[in-house]
Amino acid sequence: MDSFRFIDLFSGIGGFHQAMENLGGKCVFASEIDAHCIKTYYNNYKINADFDIRTVAAESIPTHDVLCAGFPCQAFSKAGFQKGMSDTRGTLFFEIERILKYHKTKYIILENVRNLISHDKGNTWNTIHSHLKALGYRLTPIPIIISPHQFGIPQLRERVVILGVYDPNNNDKSLEIKFDKLLSKEDNSIYSVLDDCKVDDKYYISAKEEFVLTAWDEFYKGINETVIGFPIWAEFFKDKDSEEDFPAWKKEFIKKNKALYLSNKAFIDEWLEKYHNLESFTPTQRKMEWQAGDKITTLWEGVIQFRPSGIRVKTPSTFPALVAMVQIPIIGRYKRRLTIKEVARLQSFSDTFIPDTDDHQAYKQFGNAVNVVVIEQVAKKLFNIDCQHH
């Protein structure tokens, strides 16, 4: 398709917009309810997206060839309560249905969290699938599960993409969309998206954070084990009474922590003494999750996050999924957090994109965005497959 018109529903800051524009599309309508996103959208595309789709009449939306929607995922996400179709945000799918019913839009590209497929024992996906089919859409038998790391972008972020073509005469036939030669997460390096130039001081970790990480780095280098398959909880090293009412999984971890302590007793005692029994550490700083296997030999070569469950260390091949970005990943080698620009790159937004001036909002907006390259790649397949059928 050389030039086409698209609408951008639940548009956020325009991940779909960027992808469609890259493929020659022109946006004729956008809708979003978050005031900060509406402002960012306008600053970048000069389109007012300030519409609550629930109050927009379908006939007032301009004609279009492609309907894009990253419909709200809180209702299906593992992080939420998983109420799905009974949650009002879940029912926003029916707003999409209402628009498609009126416009009979040629192509649909919908994006959501991976959990959408298994949600409510598969009923949520079956509901969406049957409703779209009833409108005359040909769909893939199951949604496409895809992540930016499979296209060489170092972010592990599996998402579901639902693709459809309006073809009421053939809609009992499935859409066959295949991707060959996708990459694995080991094919990536986080260093490919990092800024070479000097970054603002605000991104560097604090002296206290560096002190805590230095202590854990010494710990990792000092113990005999290189692969640790459980979280390290310093408070239980010397704990005498673990007959407390802990759930079984926790008792198991405590047992492993005690065993780790006993097999490294001399070193750990010395380490604890050096760091005053971690008294100046917060409760979560006394925990460490080493998730890098034996791929790295020092914490400073990893990707680090200060999480509620402890300090998490992963290999530098891919960043964890940028969700609404509370625990911003730290690049061990540079002792700093990801910058806004680097987060934008992880979502494949161009360097010319104008982010929100409030850092907290900017991180959150990119964390909630769709990945531009992922959408572009699946859209290409969708548009091409249809050309072959005509």
Helices and strands as residue ranges (DSSP letters): E 4-9, H 15-22, E 25-31, H 35-45, G 53-55, G 58-60, E 66-69, G 84-86, G 90-92, H 93-103, E 107-113, G 114-116, G 119-122, H 123-134, E 137-139, E 144-146, G 148-151, E 155-156, E 159-166, G 185-187, G 190-193, G 201-203, H 207-222, E 232-233, G 234-236, H 248-263, H 265-274, G 276-278, G 283-286, E 287-291, G 299-301, E 303-307, E 310-314, E 319-320, E 330-331, G 332-334, E 336-337, H 340-346, H 359-368, H 372-389
